[in-house]
Amino acid sequence: MIKKTLSATIAVITLASVCACSNPTGKSWAITYEVTGAGPVTGISYGESGNRYEDKVASHELTGPLGLPWKQDVVVSAGQPASVTATPSSAAVLTCRILLDKTKELAKATSPAAGEPVTCKHTTDS
């Protein structure tokens, strides 16, 4: 009995170390970030998971000038934050959106004032 339990334990440890993932189910969401407005923008930052098996969301920074409209498709692991922030290069008003599967709107925001950055955030369902 001890030998069987030890073998099973070793098998589980081996599988866990081979996977080396923090989201072993791979549950994740196809997210699209969009930014629109009178451009260009000086910068856009957004989050994405490295792959569907990681819970970590890495931030990406793009520096401009960047033209609008801007769109990026990413993967965000289940239960993790999806976010995008854009900064206008002039006194423009920007709008951002976060879409699920390119269709369902999860978040939408407009700059609070001309020249101000806009941020959209949404935590994906677990």
N, CA, C and O atoms as a DFTB+ gen file, in Angstrom:
504 C
 N C O
     1  1       0.821      -1.187       0.000
     2  2       0.000       0.000       0.000
     3  2       0.865       1.251       0.000
     4  3       0.581       2.189      -0.744
     5  1       1.905       1.288       0.809
     6  2       2.788       2.447       0.872
     7  2       3.471       2.660      -0.474
     8  3       3.638       3.800      -0.905
     9  1       3.866       1.582      -1.143
    10  2       4.530       1.684      -2.431
    11  2       3.587       2.307      -3.465
    12  3       4.016       3.146      -4.257
    13  1       2.284       1.900      -3.469
    14  2       1.304       2.460      -4.406
    15  2       1.085       3.943      -4.133
    16  3       1.036       4.742      -5.068
    17  1       0.953       4.318      -2.871
    18  2       0.750       5.719      -2.509
    19  2       1.950       6.557      -2.913
    20  3       1.792       7.660      -3.437
    21  1       3.143       6.043      -2.675
    22  2       4.358       6.752      -3.049
    23  2       4.436       6.922      -4.559
    24  3       4.796       7.998      -5.037
    25  1       4.110       5.896      -5.312
    26  2       4.123       5.982      -6.777
    27  2       3.124       7.011      -7.274
    28  3       3.431       7.779      -8.185
    29  1       1.933       7.038      -6.690
    30  2       0.912       8.005      -7.089
    31  2       1.366       9.421      -6.769
    32  3       1.165      10.333      -7.570
    33  1       1.974       9.612      -5.609
    34  2       2.479      10.929      -5.218
    35  2       3.566      11.395      -6.171
    36  3       3.564      12.555      -6.584
    37  1       4.479      10.530      -6.524
    38  2       5.552      10.881      -7.455
    39  2       4.966      11.243      -8.817
    40  3       5.431      12.186      -9.458
    41  1       3.956      10.508      -9.263
    42  2       3.316      10.795     -10.550
    43  2       2.669      12.181     -10.549
    44  3       2.785      12.911     -11.533
    45  1       1.997      12.552      -9.475
    46  2       1.360      13.863      -9.376
    47  2       2.414      14.963      -9.367
    48  3       2.256      15.968     -10.060
    49  1       3.473      14.795      -8.604
    50  2       4.548      15.786      -8.553
    51  2       5.199      15.927      -9.924
    52  3       5.501      17.039     -10.357
    53  1       5.417      14.810     -10.606
    54  2       6.026      14.855     -11.934
    55  2       5.137      15.614     -12.905
    56  3       5.627      16.455     -13.659
    57  1       3.837      15.332     -12.902
    58  2       2.913      16.039     -13.790
    59  2       2.883      17.531     -13.477
    60  3       2.859      18.351     -14.395
    61  1       2.885      17.888     -12.223
    62  2       2.847      19.299     -11.837
    63  2       4.113      20.016     -12.283
    64  3       4.048      21.157     -12.742
    65  1       5.260      19.362     -12.156
    66  2       6.496      20.029     -12.546
    67  2       6.643      20.103     -14.058
    68  3       7.244      21.051     -14.562
    69  1       6.113      19.136     -14.795
    70  2       6.154      19.193     -16.250
    71  2       5.279      20.335     -16.741
    72  3       5.675      21.067     -17.648
    73  1       4.106      20.500     -16.163
    74  2       3.183      21.551     -16.562
    75  2       3.726      22.921     -16.164
    76  3       3.690      23.851     -16.970
    77  1       4.223      23.062     -14.949
    78  2       4.739      24.329     -14.419
    79  2       3.790      25.474     -14.705
    80  3       4.207      26.551     -15.129
    81  1       2.504      25.232     -14.470
    82  2       1.513      26.254     -14.777
    83  2       0.698      26.595     -13.539
    84  3       0.498      25.762     -12.655
    85  1       0.229      27.845     -13.496
    86  2      -0.565      28.287     -12.361
    87  2      -2.060      28.204     -12.654
    88  3      -2.879      28.457     -11.771
    89  1      -2.417      27.854     -13.882
    90  2      -3.807      27.690     -14.290
    91  2      -3.907      26.368     -15.055
    92  3      -4.063      26.378     -16.276
    93  1      -3.821      25.233     -14.359
    94  2      -3.732      23.940     -15.043
    95  2      -4.952      23.594     -15.900
    96  3      -4.849      22.758     -16.797
    97  1      -6.096      24.217     -15.644
    98  2      -7.278      23.924     -16.465
    99  2      -7.218      24.639     -17.808
   100  3      -7.880      24.223     -18.760
   101  1      -6.439      25.699     -17.897
   102  2      -6.332      26.452     -19.139
   103  2      -7.540      27.319     -19.433
   104  3      -7.689      27.819     -20.548
   105  1      -8.417      27.503     -18.430
   106  2      -9.603      28.330     -18.656
   107  2      -9.176      29.778     -18.837
   108  3      -8.529      30.364     -17.970
   109  1      -9.551      30.346     -19.983
   110  2      -9.161      31.721     -20.281
   111  2     -10.176      32.340     -21.237
   112  3     -11.082      31.667     -21.729
   113  1     -10.006      33.626     -21.485
   114  2     -10.961      34.386     -22.288
   115  2     -10.264      35.069     -23.462
   116  3      -9.160      35.594     -23.320
   117  1     -10.924      35.057     -24.626
   118  2     -10.449      35.786     -25.805
   119  2     -10.946      37.220     -25.671
   120  3     -12.145      37.485     -25.755
   121  1     -10.014      38.136     -25.464
   122  2     -10.333      39.539     -25.209
   123  2      -9.840      40.398     -26.379
   124  3      -8.766      40.160     -26.931
   125  1     -10.642      41.393     -26.742
   126  2     -10.232      42.393     -27.726
   127  2     -10.273      43.758     -27.048
   128  3     -11.284      44.145     -26.463
   129  1      -9.155      44.481     -27.138
   130  2      -9.099      45.851     -26.648
   131  2      -9.260      46.781     -27.848
   132  3      -8.693      46.532     -28.912
   133  1     -10.038      47.857     -27.674
   134  2     -10.215      48.849     -28.727
   135  2     -10.051      50.248     -28.145
   136  3     -10.500      50.520     -27.031
   137  1      -9.407      51.133     -28.904
   138  2      -9.316      52.554     -28.541
   139  2      -9.678      53.342     -29.792
   140  3      -9.143      53.091     -30.872
   141  1     -10.599      54.304     -29.636
   142  2     -11.013      55.157     -30.746
   143  2     -11.001      56.612     -30.295
   144  3     -10.968      56.907     -29.100
   145  1     -11.030      57.505     -31.259
   146  2     -11.064      58.935     -30.978
   147  2     -10.265      59.675     -32.012
   148  3      -9.813      59.101     -33.003
   149  1     -10.093      60.969     -31.771
   150  2      -9.269      61.790     -32.656
   151  2      -7.824      61.603     -32.221
   152  3      -7.429      62.078     -31.157
   153  1      -7.046      60.924     -33.027
   154  2      -5.685      60.562     -32.654
   155  2      -4.687      61.544     -33.197
   156  3      -5.075      62.562     -33.769
   157  1      -3.455      61.279     -33.040
   158  2      -2.879      60.056     -32.495
   159  2      -2.804      60.059     -30.967
   160  3      -3.164      61.036     -30.310
   161  1      -2.329      58.943     -30.426
   162  2      -2.143      58.829     -28.982
   163  2      -0.649      58.682     -28.686
   164  3       0.111      58.188     -29.520
   165  1      -0.238      59.114     -27.495
   166  2       1.178      59.022     -27.118
   167  2       1.528      57.672     -26.516
   168  3       2.697      57.288     -26.498
   169  1       0.532      56.950     -26.024
   170  2       0.820      55.646     -25.439
   171  2      -0.424      54.854     -25.154
   172  3      -1.494      55.406     -24.896
   173  1      -0.266      53.531     -25.205
   174  2      -1.334      52.586     -24.857
   175  2      -0.703      51.491     -24.019
   176  3       0.353      50.963     -24.368
   177  1      -1.348      51.152     -22.914
   178  2      -0.914      50.015     -22.112
   179  2      -2.083      49.053     -21.981
   180  3      -3.238      49.467     -21.881
   181  1      -1.765      47.748     -21.985
   182  2      -2.809      46.732     -21.878
   183  2      -2.231      45.477     -21.230
   184  3      -1.016      45.281     -21.207
   185  1      -3.111      44.636     -20.707
   186  2      -2.684      43.413     -20.045
   187  2      -3.070      42.174     -20.820
   188  3      -4.095      42.143     -21.502
   189  1      -2.231      41.145     -20.708
   190  2      -2.544      39.848     -21.314
   191  2      -1.788      38.743     -20.595
   192  3      -0.710      38.968     -20.045
   193  1      -2.358      37.557     -20.607
   194  2      -1.687      36.385     -20.051
   195  2      -0.731      35.850     -21.103
   196  3      -1.042      35.862     -22.295
   197  1       0.432      35.381     -20.666
   198  2       1.425      34.841     -21.595
   199  2       0.884      33.669     -22.388
   200  3       1.175      33.515     -23.574
   201  1       0.103      32.855     -21.725
   202  2      -0.612      31.767     -22.379
   203  2      -1.786      31.379     -21.490
   204  3      -1.897      31.867     -20.365
   205  1      -2.639      30.532     -21.967
   206  2      -3.871      30.212     -21.255
   207  2      -3.648      29.429     -19.965
   208  3      -4.586      29.256     -19.188
   209  1      -2.437      28.957     -19.720
   210  2      -2.155      28.180     -18.518
   211  2      -1.479      29.001     -17.426
   212  3      -1.072      28.444     -16.407
   213  1      -1.351      30.310     -17.615
   214  2      -0.751      31.190     -16.612
   215  2      -1.798      32.131     -16.044
   216  3      -2.573      32.730     -16.790
   217  1      -1.820      32.261     -14.728
   218  2      -2.720      33.233     -14.096
   219  2      -2.156      34.640     -14.155
   220  3      -2.900      35.613     -14.026
   221  1      -0.871      34.757     -14.347
   222  2      -0.218      36.064     -14.376
   223  2      -0.670      36.857     -15.608
   224  3      -0.770      36.322     -16.713
   225  1      -0.938      38.142     -15.385
   226  2      -1.267      39.049     -16.479
   227  2      -0.123      40.046     -16.600
   228  3       0.147      40.806     -15.670
   229  1       0.539      40.042     -17.734
   230  2       1.658      40.944     -17.976
   231  2       1.156      42.226     -18.626
   232  3       0.217      42.206     -19.421
   233  1       1.790      43.335     -18.281
   234  2       1.436      44.626     -18.858
   235  2       2.349      44.920     -20.045
   236  3       3.561      44.718     -19.977
   237  1       1.749      45.397     -21.126
   238  2       2.496      45.788     -22.323
   239  2       2.337      47.288     -22.517
   240  3       1.238      47.824     -22.376
   241  1       3.425      47.960     -22.837
   242  2       3.425      49.408     -23.035
   243  2       3.816      49.710     -24.478
   244  3       4.878      49.290     -24.936
   245  1       2.966      50.433     -25.188
   246  2       3.265      50.882     -26.541
   247  2       3.426      52.397     -26.503
   248  3       2.597      53.094     -25.917
   249  1       4.479      52.909     -27.119
   250  2       4.676      54.352     -27.150
   251  2       4.447      54.868     -28.561
   252  3       4.704      54.175     -29.545
   253  1       3.965      56.083     -28.638
   254  2       3.540      56.629     -29.908
   255  2       4.474      57.645     -30.488
   256  3       5.603      57.844     -30.037
   257  1       3.957      58.275     -31.500
   258  2       2.535      58.374     -31.793
   259  2       1.972      57.093     -32.417
   260  3       2.595      56.465     -33.273
   261  1       0.784      56.735     -31.960
   262  2       0.054      55.575     -32.469
   263  2      -1.254      56.065     -33.084
   264  3      -1.945      56.907     -32.510
   265  1      -1.579      55.535     -34.238
   266  2      -2.801      55.941     -34.921
   267  2      -4.032      55.266     -34.341
   268  3      -3.956      54.219     -33.699
   269  1      -5.149      55.894     -34.587
   270  2      -6.444      55.356     -34.152
   271  2      -7.329      55.132     -35.371
   272  3      -7.166      55.848     -36.359
   273  1      -8.234      54.201     -35.359
   274  2      -8.554      53.317     -34.233
   275  2      -7.454      52.276     -34.020
   276  3      -6.731      51.915     -34.949
   277  1      -7.345      51.802     -32.773
   278  2      -6.368      50.790     -32.392
   279  2      -7.120      49.602     -31.827
   280  3      -8.107      49.759     -31.109
   281  1      -6.638      48.398     -32.163
   282  2      -7.293      47.169     -31.696
   283  2      -6.223      46.116     -31.438
   284  3      -5.242      46.023     -32.176
   285  1      -6.421      45.309     -30.366
   286  2      -5.488      44.232     -30.045
   287  2      -6.260      43.049     -29.481
   288  3      -7.053      43.210     -28.553
   289  1      -6.033      41.856     -30.037
   290  2      -6.628      40.618     -29.521
   291  2      -5.624      39.937     -28.601
   292  3      -4.456      39.782     -28.956
   293  1      -6.086      39.527     -27.403
   294  2      -5.220      38.889     -26.409
   295  2      -5.981      37.759     -25.723
   296  3      -7.176      37.567     -25.948
   297  1      -5.263      37.014     -24.881
   298  2      -5.846      35.998     -24.010
   299  2      -5.631      36.453     -22.574
   300  3      -4.528      36.856     -22.204
   301  1      -6.694      36.389     -21.759
   302  2      -6.601      36.699     -20.341
   303  2      -7.163      35.511     -19.571
   304  3      -8.293      35.085     -19.811
   305  1      -6.370      34.979     -18.646
   306  2      -6.797      33.818     -17.862
   307  2      -8.030      34.144     -17.034
   308  3      -8.239      35.287     -16.630
   309  1      -8.837      33.128     -16.791
   310  2     -10.079      33.269     -16.021
   311  2      -9.790      33.837     -14.638
   312  3      -8.838      33.435     -13.971
   313  1     -10.634      34.784     -14.219
   314  2     -10.512      35.391     -12.906
   315  2      -9.465      36.490     -12.814
   316  3      -9.213      37.015     -11.729
   317  1      -8.856      36.843     -13.930
   318  2      -7.792      37.848     -13.938
   319  2      -8.284      39.162     -14.558
   320  3      -9.266      39.167     -15.300
   321  1      -7.603      40.278     -14.254
   322  2      -8.041      41.578     -14.778
   323  2      -7.625      41.798     -16.234
   324  3      -6.493      41.517     -16.626
   325  1      -8.567      42.305     -17.015
   326  2      -8.292      42.779     -18.370
   327  2      -8.351      44.299     -18.294
   328  3      -9.292      44.848     -17.722
   329  1      -7.359      44.990     -18.862
   330  2      -7.383      46.450     -18.805
   331  2      -6.615      47.043     -19.976
   332  3      -5.669      46.457     -20.502
   333  1      -7.072      48.246     -20.364
   334  2      -6.398      49.013     -21.408
   335  2      -6.479      50.491     -21.020
   336  3      -7.519      50.965     -20.561
   337  1      -5.368      51.214     -21.208
   338  2      -5.314      52.648     -20.940
   339  2      -4.660      53.321     -22.136
   340  3      -3.653      52.836     -22.653
   341  1      -5.233      54.442     -22.578
   342  2      -4.672      55.200     -23.695
   343  2      -4.568      56.664     -23.311
   344  3      -5.446      57.210     -22.643
   345  1      -3.475      57.296     -23.746
   346  2      -3.228      58.704     -23.461
   347  2      -3.191      59.483     -24.776
   348  3      -2.388      59.172     -25.656
   349  1      -4.049      60.489     -24.916
   350  2      -4.061      61.255     -26.176
   351  2      -2.836      62.167     -26.271
   352  3      -2.276      62.587     -25.258
   353  1      -2.437      62.461     -27.504
   354  2      -1.291      63.352     -27.700
   355  2      -1.727      64.809     -27.822
   356  3      -0.887      65.708     -27.885
   357  1      -3.026      65.041     -27.856
   358  2      -3.546      66.408     -27.938
   359  2      -4.764      66.507     -27.036
   360  3      -4.997      65.642     -26.192
   361  1      -5.528      67.556     -27.219
   362  2      -6.728      67.746     -26.401
   363  2      -7.900      66.940     -26.949
   364  3      -9.017      67.445     -27.058
   365  1      -7.636      65.689     -27.289
   366  2      -8.671      64.816     -27.841
   367  2      -9.389      64.057     -26.734
   368  3      -8.869      63.898     -25.629
   369  1     -10.588      63.593     -27.048
   370  2     -11.357      62.719     -26.170
   371  2     -11.271      61.315     -26.769
   372  3     -11.546      61.119     -27.953
   373  1     -10.891      60.351     -25.948
   374  2     -10.748      58.969     -26.392
   375  2     -11.824      58.086     -25.773
   376  3     -12.374      58.399     -24.718
   377  1     -12.112      56.975     -26.449
   378  2     -13.022      55.956     -25.932
   379  2     -12.319      54.613     -26.014
   380  3     -11.631      54.323     -26.994
   381  1     -12.493      53.785     -24.975
   382  2     -11.941      52.434     -25.006
   383  2     -13.064      51.431     -24.771
   384  3     -14.099      51.746     -24.184
   385  1     -12.826      50.213     -25.250
   386  2     -13.763      49.117     -25.016
   387  2     -12.982      47.837     -24.799
   388  3     -11.885      47.661     -25.329
   389  1     -13.570      46.938     -24.004
   390  2     -13.069      45.578     -23.837
   391  2     -14.180      44.660     -24.308
   392  3     -15.307      44.722     -23.817
   393  1     -13.846      43.798     -25.277
   394  2     -14.830      42.877     -25.843
   395  2     -14.446      41.432     -25.545
   396  3     -13.266      41.085     -25.510
   397  1     -15.447      40.608     -25.334
   398  2     -15.269      39.166     -25.182
   399  2     -15.627      38.519     -26.507
   400  3     -16.694      38.785     -27.060
   401  1     -14.747      37.675     -27.020
   402  2     -14.966      36.990     -28.297
   403  2     -15.318      37.961     -29.424
   404  3     -16.107      37.624     -30.307
   405  1     -14.748      39.145     -29.399
   406  2     -14.895      40.192     -30.422
   407  2     -16.310      40.744     -30.557
   408  3     -16.581      41.529     -31.466
   409  1     -17.224      40.341     -29.656
   410  2     -18.613      40.781     -29.808
   411  2     -19.237      41.337     -28.531
   412  3     -19.836      42.412     -28.566
   413  1     -19.113      40.642     -27.419
   414  2     -19.791      41.050     -26.190
   415  2     -18.978      42.118     -25.456
   416  3     -17.829      41.887     -25.078
   417  1     -19.584      43.282     -25.262
   418  2     -18.902      44.382     -24.586
   419  2     -18.861      44.140     -23.074
   420  3     -19.899      44.014     -22.424
   421  1     -17.644      44.079     -22.530
   422  2     -17.453      43.880     -21.093
   423  2     -17.230      45.199     -20.367
   424  3     -17.589      45.333     -19.197
   425  1     -16.636      46.182     -21.057
   426  2     -16.363      47.486     -20.448
   427  2     -16.258      48.536     -21.541
   428  3     -15.830      48.253     -22.660
   429  1     -16.658      49.759     -21.195
   430  2     -16.544      50.889     -22.116
   431  2     -16.363      52.147     -21.276
   432  3     -17.013      52.314     -20.244
   433  1     -15.469      53.036     -21.728
   434  2     -15.245      54.289     -21.013
   435  2     -14.824      55.362     -22.007
   436  3     -14.308      55.073     -23.086
   437  1     -15.060      56.604     -21.610
   438  2     -14.650      57.770     -22.386
   439  2     -13.813      58.658     -21.483
   440  3     -14.054      58.736     -20.278
   441  1     -12.828      59.328     -22.068
   442  2     -11.974      60.246     -21.294
   443  2     -12.837      61.191     -20.472
   444  3     -13.853      61.682     -20.963
   445  1     -12.447      61.453     -19.225
   446  2     -13.241      62.363     -18.398
   447  2     -13.226      63.800     -18.923
   448  3     -14.157      64.568     -18.678
   449  1     -12.155      64.159     -19.653
   450  2     -12.044      65.496     -20.240
   451  2     -11.066      65.419     -21.408
   452  3     -10.265      64.488     -21.492
   453  1     -11.133      66.399     -22.307
   454  2     -10.218      66.441     -23.446
   455  2      -8.772      66.450     -22.951
   456  3      -8.426      67.184     -22.026
   457  1      -7.932      65.623     -23.581
   458  2      -6.528      65.537     -23.205
   459  2      -6.233      64.581     -22.067
   460  3      -5.066      64.338     -21.762
   461  1      -7.257      64.032     -21.429
   462  2      -7.085      63.106     -20.299
   463  2      -7.024      61.657     -20.799
   464  3      -7.657      61.324     -21.801
   465  1      -6.260      60.788     -20.103
   466  2      -6.226      59.367     -20.462
   467  2      -7.590      58.706     -20.218
   468  3      -8.411      59.199     -19.445
   469  1      -7.799      57.588     -20.895
   470  2      -9.008      56.790     -20.707
   471  2      -8.577      55.380     -20.299
   472  3      -7.583      54.863     -20.808
   473  1      -9.321      54.761     -19.386
   474  2      -9.013      53.408     -18.923
   475  2     -10.281      52.574     -18.891
   476  3     -11.323      53.017     -18.408
   477  1     -10.173      51.351     -19.417
   478  2     -11.233      50.348     -19.305
   479  2     -10.681      49.180     -18.517
   480  3      -9.552      48.747     -18.746
   481  1     -11.483      48.663     -17.578
   482  2     -11.075      47.509     -16.765
   483  2     -12.233      46.547     -16.618
   484  3     -13.394      46.954     -16.565
   485  1     -11.909      45.265     -16.554
   486  2     -12.912      44.234     -16.277
   487  2     -12.181      42.990     -15.790
   488  3     -11.194      42.575     -16.397
   489  1     -12.654      42.395     -14.705
   490  2     -12.096      41.131     -14.237
   491  2     -12.883      40.008     -14.877
   492  3     -14.107      39.948     -14.763
   493  1     -12.171      39.117     -15.553
   494  2     -12.822      38.012     -16.262
   495  2     -13.455      37.047     -15.271
   496  3     -12.997      36.917     -14.136
   497  1     -14.504      36.378     -15.707
   498  2     -15.181      35.387     -14.861
   499  2     -14.262      34.202     -14.615
   500  3     -13.464      33.834     -15.478
   501  1     -14.377      33.607     -13.431
   502  2     -13.569      32.431     -13.079
   503  2     -14.103      31.183     -13.733
   504  3     -13.545      30.101     -13.546
